[in-house]
């Protein structure tokens, strides 16, 4: 058998050294990338919660549904009010009936004032503030809740 000198570099030593350095460099690059990504804020662009509708004269007496906003605008003569079309049970869109509102998914029933009269819904529908903008258009503000008795009188 031949003796190996201490200065001889074996293939195994080379691989261990190379893999050690590569894993160290990878860890540093991954940490730097994570730190750089942390500096970029996560921005969620949400739709405006104040909806500017048409002028009051353009809405007929009765109910108008805004599908994007999921809100019913109720007009009775010269009074306006807005109620959420989102069921308080699991967030389904309710339908308008002649006696109030009905959730087609789970059977919740709401009266004209949005109060629960049947089904699994835990609380009444939400009513939103309706105001008039400077240019005479109706504004439905879904950030501001009001009582069902609150009307906008034109």
C-alpha positions in Angstrom: 0.0 0.0 0.0 1.1 3.4 -0.7 1.0 6.2 1.8 -0.7 9.4 0.9 1.0 12.6 1.7 -0.8 15.2 3.9 -0.8 17.7 1.0 -2.8 15.6 -1.3 -6.3 16.9 -1.9 -8.9 14.2 -2.2 -12.1 14.3 -4.3 -14.3 13.9 -1.2 -12.6 16.9 0.5 -13.2 19.0 -2.6 -16.9 18.1 -2.8 -17.4 18.8 0.9 -15.7 22.1 0.7 -17.6 23.1 -2.5 -21.0 22.0 -1.2 -20.4 23.8 2.1 -19.6 27.0 0.3 -22.5 26.7 -2.1 -25.0 26.1 0.7 -23.6 29.1 2.6 -23.9 31.3 -0.4 -27.4 30.0 -1.2 -28.5 30.8 2.4 -27.1 34.3 2.3 -28.7 35.0 -1.1 -32.1 33.6 0.1 -31.9 35.7 3.3 -31.1 38.9 1.2 -34.0 38.2 -1.1 -36.4 37.7 1.8 -35.2 40.9 3.4 -35.6 42.8 0.1 -39.1 41.4 -0.3 -40.0 42.5 3.2 -39.3 46.1 2.3 -42.0 46.0 -0.5 -45.4 46.7 1.1 -48.4 44.4 0.3 -51.0 46.7 -1.1 -54.6 45.5 -1.6 -56.6 47.8 -3.9 -60.2 47.6 -2.8 -63.1 49.2 -4.5 -64.4 52.5 -3.2 -67.0 51.9 -0.5 -68.8 55.1 -1.4 -70.8 54.6 -4.6 -71.9 57.6 -6.5 -75.2 56.6 -8.3 -77.3 58.6 -10.7 -79.5 61.5 -10.0 -82.6 60.9 -7.8 -85.0 61.5 -10.7 -83.6 58.7 -12.7 -84.7 56.0 -10.3 -88.3 54.7 -10.5 -90.4 54.1 -7.4 -89.6 50.7 -6.0 -86.4 48.8 -5.8 -83.2 49.1 -7.8 -80.4 46.5 -7.4 -76.7 47.4 -7.7 -75.0 44.0 -8.4 -71.4 45.3 -8.1 -72.2 46.9 -4.7 -74.7 44.2 -3.6 -77.1 46.8 -2.4 -80.8 47.5 -2.9 -81.8 51.2 -3.3 -85.4 51.6 -2.2 -87.4 54.6 -3.5 -90.8 55.5 -2.1 -92.0 58.8 -3.4 -89.3 61.3 -2.5 -87.6 59.2 0.1 -84.5 57.0 -0.5 -82.8 54.3 1.6 -80.3 51.6 0.9 -80.1 48.1 2.3 -77.3 45.5 1.9 -78.1 42.5 -0.3 -75.6 40.3 1.6 -77.2 37.7 3.8 -75.9 37.8 7.4 -75.7 34.0 7.5 -72.9 33.2 5.0 -72.7 36.2 2.7 -75.0 35.0 -0.1 -76.8 37.6 -2.2 -80.5 37.9 -1.1 -83.4 38.3 -3.5 -86.1 40.9 -3.2 -89.6 39.5 -2.7 -93.0 41.1 -2.3 -92.8 40.7 1.5 -89.1 41.5 2.0 -85.9 39.6 1.2 -85.1 36.0 0.8 -81.8 34.1 0.7 -82.0 31.5 -2.0 -79.0 29.5 -0.7 -79.9 28.7 2.9 -83.5 30.0 3.3 -83.1 33.0 5.5 -86.1 35.3 5.3 -86.1 39.0 6.1 -89.0 41.4 6.3 -89.3 44.9 4.7 -87.1 46.4 7.5 -84.5 43.7 7.0 -85.3 41.9 10.3 -84.9 38.1 10.3 -88.2 36.3 10.2 -86.9 32.9 9.4 -83.9 30.8 8.6 -80.4 30.6 9.9 -79.4 34.3 9.6 -78.1 35.5 13.0 -78.8 39.3 12.5 -80.8 41.7 10.3 -79.6 43.1 7.0 -77.5 46.2 7.2 -78.8 49.6 6.2 -76.5 52.2 4.6 -76.5 56.0 4.6 -77.8 57.7 1.4 -76.8 61.3 0.8 -76.8 63.7 -2.1 -73.5 64.9 -3.7 -72.9 68.5 -4.9 -73.8 67.6 -8.4 -77.2 66.2 -7.3 -76.4 62.5 -7.6 -77.2 60.0 -4.9 -74.3 58.6 -2.8 -74.5 55.2 -1.1 -72.0 55.0 1.7 -71.4 51.4 2.7 -69.0 52.5 5.4 -71.8 54.2 7.3 -74.6 52.1 8.7 -77.9 53.6 9.8 -81.2 52.4 11.3 -83.9 51.1 9.0 -86.0 54.1 9.8 -83.5 56.6 8.4 -84.5 58.0 5.0 -83.1 60.5 2.6 -85.9 62.9 1.8 -85.5 64.8 -1.5 
